[in-house]
Amino acid sequence: MNYLLWAVLGYVLINLIFLPVQYLYVRGMEDEQKRLNKKQGKMYDDMEAGELVLHYGAQSNMLLLPANILAGFIYKIRHPKN
């Protein structure tokens, strides 16, 4: 039981540490999309293969899924669409 508690606390701590990193990543991708003046799908179609692999690794890591979801939610609250 004690190991399970430490594992859960470690998982929560890792996600809290990565939350600001993921928020900056979401914000950077949104800024790049605005700078290039492209829709999200077109922007990903124009990316090189290496860049797509890096993006996939940053956004689809199951260990950081709660941090990714929470970062996207916070970004949407702070930057609402008009």
C-alpha positions as CSV (number, residue, x, y, z in Angstrom):
1,M,0.0,0.0,0.0
2,N,2.8,2.4,0.9
3,Y,4.5,1.8,-2.5
4,L,1.2,2.5,-4.3
5,L,0.8,5.8,-2.5
6,W,4.4,6.9,-3.4
7,A,3.8,5.9,-7.0
8,V,0.6,8.0,-7.3
9,L,2.3,10.9,-5.6
10,G,5.3,10.6,-7.9
11,Y,3.0,10.5,-10.9
12,V,1.1,13.6,-9.7
13,L,4.4,15.4,-9.0
14,I,5.8,14.6,-12.5
15,N,2.6,16.0,-14.1
16,L,2.8,19.2,-12.0
17,I,6.4,19.7,-13.0
18,F,5.6,19.2,-16.7
19,L,2.4,21.4,-16.7
20,P,4.2,24.7,-17.4
21,V,6.4,23.0,-20.0
22,Q,3.3,21.7,-21.8
23,Y,1.5,25.0,-21.5
24,L,4.5,26.8,-23.2
25,Y,4.5,24.1,-25.9
26,V,0.7,24.6,-26.6
27,R,1.2,28.4,-26.6
28,G,4.2,28.1,-29.0
29,M,2.3,25.9,-31.4
30,E,-0.6,28.3,-31.4
31,D,1.7,31.3,-32.0
32,E,3.4,29.5,-34.8
33,Q,0.0,28.7,-36.4
34,K,-0.9,32.3,-36.2
35,R,2.5,33.5,-37.6
36,L,2.2,31.1,-40.5
37,N,-1.4,32.0,-41.0
38,K,-2.3,28.3,-41.7
39,K,-5.0,26.0,-40.3
40,Q,-3.8,23.3,-37.9
41,G,-4.2,20.5,-40.4
42,K,-2.3,22.3,-43.2
43,M,0.4,23.3,-40.7
44,Y,1.0,19.6,-39.8
45,D,0.9,18.6,-43.4
46,D,3.7,21.0,-44.2
47,M,5.9,19.9,-41.3
48,E,9.0,17.7,-41.9
49,A,8.9,14.1,-40.7
50,G,11.4,14.7,-37.9
51,E,9.4,17.7,-36.6
52,L,6.2,15.6,-36.7
53,V,7.8,12.8,-34.7
54,L,9.0,15.3,-32.1
55,H,5.5,16.8,-31.9
56,Y,3.9,13.4,-31.6
57,G,6.3,12.5,-28.8
58,A,5.6,15.7,-26.9
59,Q,1.9,15.5,-27.1
60,S,1.1,11.8,-27.0
61,N,3.2,10.6,-24.1
62,M,0.8,8.7,-21.9
63,L,2.8,9.5,-18.8
64,L,2.2,13.2,-19.4
65,L,-1.4,13.0,-20.6
66,P,-2.9,14.8,-17.5
67,A,-0.4,17.6,-17.9
68,N,-1.2,17.9,-21.7
69,I,-5.0,18.0,-21.1
70,L,-4.7,20.5,-18.2
71,A,-2.3,22.7,-20.2
72,G,-4.7,22.8,-23.2
73,F,-7.6,23.6,-20.9
74,I,-5.7,26.4,-19.1
75,Y,-4.7,27.8,-22.5
76,K,-8.3,27.8,-23.7
77,I,-9.4,29.6,-20.6
78,R,-6.6,32.2,-20.8
79,H,-6.9,32.8,-24.6
80,P,-10.6,32.5,-25.6
81,K,-11.5,32.5,-29.2
82,N,-13.5,35.5,-30.3
